[in-house]
Structure formats: structure tokens, C-alpha cells
Amino acid sequence: MPLTPEEPQIHESVPGPRTAPTSGRSASTPRPVPGPPRPAAPRPAPPRVVATVGSGPVGSGRPTGSAGPAAATQPAPAAAVPQQRPATREAAQIQLIPAPADGALDAAEEAVDLLLDTGRVPGEILVLTTGEQHPWAVHELSFGEASYWAQHDAGDDVFYADIAAPRAAGRPVVVVALNGGSDDTLPRALATALARAGLLLIVCGEPARVNSLLGASA
């Protein structure tokens, strides 16, 4: 009886050609024919992450040798320095003590007493007059201007001066007594007093007139 050839077993996972069965004999299980070795596909090199500051990769702590001497010695870019705006001086606060022209000096004295009672240091207070000089200033000037201005430069006590005195330096608190002057000169006088006041300007005068003068001096 003739032999019936057996069907070959197919292994899908085995590459390579399959051998056909020979007529007249049973076919054996085909074996894979080894082909020529395939060259290994080159693997792409992993990307290198370079730090934004410095010359080597992140975490290396030092520059890599492949970067070359030029890259290793290249300094890191300088950080941008924000520009600082010049500090602007804030305007002092203005307080008004209602008083007529002939009572402005008395109101200024009361303001000084109140400042001292609340803990203000005497050397921080400057009293200016727009009309007649304060009696203290008249008395001290009788000994000469050198002695008078020496007390001003010492800065350890309340100082009284004329509004037009150019040597009167600014202090944290300025008290100005509107005991004279005209509407043409007082706006400039108030502007001068405000410029010399570091924190507080106390104006002793008639409220309606002071408000109009402050508007004219603005």
C-alpha cells in the first residue's frame, strides 16, 4: 500500500524557508535553515540634557571632556540684574491749626509743647515764622549769628528761624507760623516749609487763607 505523506508541522515563530516533502517517503519535520547573520541595527544614542547654567550635563557637577576646552572654560552667562528705580521722597503730612495772624506764634508754641509731650525729640523740631522773628530767635541773635547758628548745627534743641533763612536745614517736623507776609510771598514760603519737613508740617494760620495758599503753591 502506498504511503500517505504526512502534512508538515508549521511553526510560525521559526523564520527561514521550509523544505518540501520528497515523493515516495514520509516527510519529516522541516528544520529552519540558518541564513546569513543580520547586522545589528545601531541604537540611537540617548539625548544629552545640558544645564542652562554651567558647561556640563545636569548632575555631572563638572564639564564633560567631549565638549572641548573651549566649552569647558566658557563662563556661565551672567544673570540679569533688575534695574532699581531711584527712591522717591514722600511728601510730608500737613496739619492745620486755626489761628489769626496775631495769634500764630502762640499756636506754634502750643504745637511744640504738644509734640514734646507726646515724645518728639526737641532736635527734630524746626519752627519757622513768616513775619516777625520768634522772641527766642531775637534773643539768641543778640549774641551774634555765629552763636545762633551753632545751636542750629548742634541739633539738640528746638530751633526757631525766619522762613527766608537759607541756612535753616530740614527736620522731621516743621511748624510754620503765618504771622505776617503777603499773598504773593506766602505761597513760596509754604512751599519752602514743606520742602524742609521730613514727616510732618504743621501750619498755624487762618484755614481759608492756608487752603488758598497751599493751592497756589502746588
Buried (B, 14 or more C-beta within 10 A) or exposed (E): EEEEEEEBEEEEEEEEEEEEBEEEEEBEEBEEEEEEEEEEEEEEEEEEEBEEEBBBBEEEEEBBEEBEEEEBEEEEEEEEEEEEEEEEEEEBEBEBBEBBBEBBBBBBBBBBEEBEEEEBBEBBBBBBBBBEBBEBBEEBBEEEEEEBBEBBEEBEEBBBBBBBBEEBEBBBBBBBBBBBBEEEEBBBBBBBBBEBBBEBBBBBBBEEBBEBBBEBBE
